[in-house]
């Protein structure tokens, strides 16, 4: 059961307005440096039964099947940017191969094979869910959030993971932490992360002084959020550990232009 949906978003001044691709009033050329870039998205969704390869035989109904569901938003146009790398990155996070004029194909890895079984009438002991959502959209920045959760038949509990893609529209770049920070930020940022974690009294698996900078981060309308995955620094019961910084808390560490990207305020 697969479907796709199309969405078109236009950024005009500081607002994103829904409009038609065929709007005759829009005649300007959209390029990567345009302050009001035209941004177009397409949605996808799938709901399938996958057979788990080499699954151990269990005395449980549907033991060899996993119901895999996924949905998300992918970019079709962002100004005049080449979206090849961005789409490839997002499709990997969404576990889907997808083309605008093609077929939506779940990519579940070598451990599972997609079947033609009806997901509504087939018992499946395992489950996997994947949502790729757009958490922030401004004329300067697009941020995707990938949430994956799964349960393998007879496992003690499920597992989940959150990742982010922070995309700067002006130069079509997927941002890494070094891209948003000034050189030499590492030591100060580690100290600030550890202090925040101490303040939250997180039940840790490791000494707080050994905690580093997680690769998962999200630029928000308030600042920057860092996310430690399940078991990275804390037990399963603690879940993912998030650390939030207001932009002004880490202003001295941020690269030039980042406060402008977060808040829209002019650079000094």
C-alpha positions in Angstrom: 0.0 0.0 0.0 2.0 3.0 -1.3 1.1 6.5 -2.1 2.6 9.9 -2.8 1.4 13.4 -2.3 2.7 16.7 -3.7 3.1 19.9 -1.7 4.4 23.3 -3.0 5.7 26.0 -0.6 6.8 29.5 -1.6 8.9 31.7 0.7 7.8 35.3 0.4 9.6 37.7 2.7 9.6 36.0 6.2 6.5 33.9 5.5 6.1 30.6 3.7 2.9 30.7 1.6 1.2 27.8 -0.2 0.7 28.5 -3.9 0.4 26.7 -7.2 3.4 25.9 -9.4 1.5 27.5 -12.2 1.0 30.9 -10.6 1.3 33.3 -13.4 2.3 36.1 -11.1 5.6 34.4 -10.2 8.0 35.1 -13.0 11.3 35.6 -11.2 14.2 33.2 -11.6 14.8 31.2 -8.4 18.4 30.6 -7.6 20.3 29.4 -4.6 21.1 32.9 -3.3 17.5 34.2 -3.7 16.2 35.7 -0.4 12.8 34.4 -1.3 13.5 30.9 -2.7 10.7 28.8 -4.2 10.6 25.5 -2.3 8.6 22.5 -3.5 8.0 19.3 -1.6 6.5 15.9 -2.3 5.2 13.5 0.2 5.4 9.7 0.3 4.0 6.8 2.3 4.3 3.0 2.4 2.8 0.2 4.6 4.1 -3.3 3.8 4.8 -6.7 5.3 8.4 -7.7 5.2 9.8 -11.2 5.8 12.7 -11.3 8.3 15.6 -13.1 6.7 17.2 -15.9 8.8 14.7 -15.2 11.6 14.9 -17.8 14.5 11.8 -20.0 14.7 9.6 -18.8 17.5 6.4 -20.2 18.9 4.6 -16.9 18.1 2.0 -15.9 15.4 3.6 -13.9 12.7 7.1 -14.5 14.1 8.8 -14.2 10.7 7.0 -11.1 9.6 7.5 -7.4 10.3 5.0 -4.7 9.4 7.0 -1.7 8.0 5.4 1.7 7.7 7.0 4.9 6.5 6.0 8.4 5.5 7.8 11.6 4.9 8.4 14.8 2.9 11.2 15.1 0.2 12.3 18.3 -1.6 11.6 18.6 -5.3 12.8 22.2 -5.7 14.8 24.5 -3.4 15.6 27.7 -5.3 18.0 26.7 -8.0 20.0 24.2 -5.9 21.1 20.8 -7.0 19.2 18.4 -4.7 21.0 15.2 -5.5 22.9 14.9 -2.3 20.1 16.2 -0.1 17.5 13.8 -1.6 20.0 10.8 -1.4 20.6 11.6 2.3 17.0 12.0 3.1 15.9 8.8 1.3 18.5 6.8 3.2 17.1 8.2 6.5 13.6 7.4 5.3 14.4 3.9 4.2 12.9 4.5 0.8 13.9 4.8 -2.8 11.7 7.4 -4.4 11.5 9.3 -7.7 9.0 12.0 -8.7 7.8 10.0 -11.7 8.7 6.5 -10.4 7.6 4.0 -7.8 8.0 4.2 -4.0 10.2 1.4 -2.9 10.9 0.7 0.7 14.6 0.0 1.4 14.7 -2.1 4.5 18.2 -3.6 4.3 19.5 -7.1 3.8 17.7 -8.4 6.9 14.2 -7.9 5.5 12.5 -8.7 2.2 9.3 -6.9 1.2 6.4 -9.2 0.4 3.1 -8.7 -1.4 1.1 -9.7 1.7 -1.7 -7.4 2.8 -0.6 -5.6 6.0 -4.1 -5.3 7.3 -4.8 -9.1 7.2 -1.3 -10.5 7.9 -0.2 -11.2 11.5 3.2 -9.6 12.0 5.1 -10.0 15.3 7.7 -7.3 14.5 7.2 -3.7 13.5 9.1 -0.8 12.1 8.0 2.8 11.7 9.8 5.6 10.1 8.7 9.3 9.9 10.7 11.9 8.0 9.2 15.2 8.8 10.1 18.8 8.1 10.6 20.4 11.6 11.6 23.9 10.4 11.2 25.8 7.2 12.4 29.4 6.7 13.7 31.2 3.6 17.2 30.5 5.0 17.0 27.0 6.4 15.2 23.6 6.1 15.5 21.1 8.9 14.3 17.5 8.6 13.7 15.2 11.6 13.9 11.4 11.0 12.3 9.2 13.7 12.7 5.4 13.4 11.2 3.0 15.9 11.2 -0.8 15.7 10.5 -4.0 17.6 11.9 -7.4 16.7 9.7 -10.4 17.6 10.5 -11.7 21.2 12.9 -8.8 21.9 12.8 -7.4 25.5 11.8 -4.0 24.2 11.8 -1.9 21.0 14.4 0.6 20.0 14.2 4.0 18.4 16.5 6.7 17.0 16.2 10.4 16.0 18.4 12.1 13.5 18.4 15.4 11.7 19.3 17.1 8.4 20.0 20.8 8.7 20.1 22.3 5.2 21.2 25.9 4.4 19.4 27.1 1.4 21.8 29.9 0.3 24.6 27.5 -0.7 22.7 24.2 -0.7 24.8 22.7 2.1 23.9 20.0 4.7 25.4 21.5 7.8 27.6 19.7 10.2 28.5 20.9 13.8 31.8 22.5 12.6 29.8 24.4 10.0 27.7 26.2 12.6 30.5 26.8 15.1 33.7 28.9 15.3 37.0 27.1 15.1 38.1 25.8 18.5 34.6 25.3 19.8 35.0 21.7 20.9 36.3 22.1 24.5 33.8 24.8 25.5 30.8 23.1 23.9 31.7 19.8 25.7 31.9 21.7 29.1 28.5 23.3 28.4 26.8 20.0 27.4 28.2 18.3 30.5 27.0 21.1 32.8 23.5 20.9 31.3 23.4 17.1 31.7 24.5 17.5 35.4 21.7 20.1 36.0 19.1 17.6 34.6 20.4 14.8 36.9 20.4 12.3 34.1 21.0 8.7 35.2 24.2 8.0 33.3 26.0 4.9 32.0 29.3 6.8 31.7 31.1 9.4 33.8 29.8 12.8 32.9 33.3 14.1 32.2 33.7 11.5 29.4 30.6 12.7 27.5 31.4 14.2 24.1 29.5 16.1 21.5 26.8 14.0 19.8 26.6 14.0 16.0 22.8 14.5 16.1 21.8 18.2 16.3 18.9 20.3 15.3 18.7 24.0 14.6 15.5 25.3 16.0 13.7 28.7 16.2 15.3 29.2 19.6 18.8 27.9 19.1 20.4 24.5 18.8 19.3 21.1 20.2 21.8 18.2 20.7 20.5 14.6 21.0 22.3 11.6 22.5 20.8 8.3 21.3 19.4 5.5 23.4 22.2 3.8 25.3 24.8 6.4 24.1 25.2 7.9 27.6 22.1 6.7 29.6 20.1 3.5 30.1 17.1 2.6 28.0 14.7 3.9 30.6 16.2 7.4 30.2 15.5 7.3 26.5 17.2 9.8 24.2 18.9 12.6 26.1 18.3 16.1 24.6 20.3 19.2 25.5 18.9 22.5 24.4 20.7 25.8 24.1 19.2 29.2 23.4 21.1 30.8 20.6 22.4 33.5 23.0 23.7 31.0 25.4 26.2 29.8 22.9 26.5 33.0 20.9 30.3 33.1 21.5 30.7 29.7 20.0 28.5 30.2 16.9 29.9 30.9 13.5 29.2 34.3 11.9 25.7 34.5 10.5 24.2 31.7 12.7 22.2 34.1 14.9 20.8 35.6 11.7 19.9 32.1 10.5 18.2 31.2 13.9 16.4 34.4 14.7 16.5 36.4 11.4 18.1 39.3 13.1 20.7 41.3 11.1 24.3 40.5 11.6 26.3 43.0 13.6 
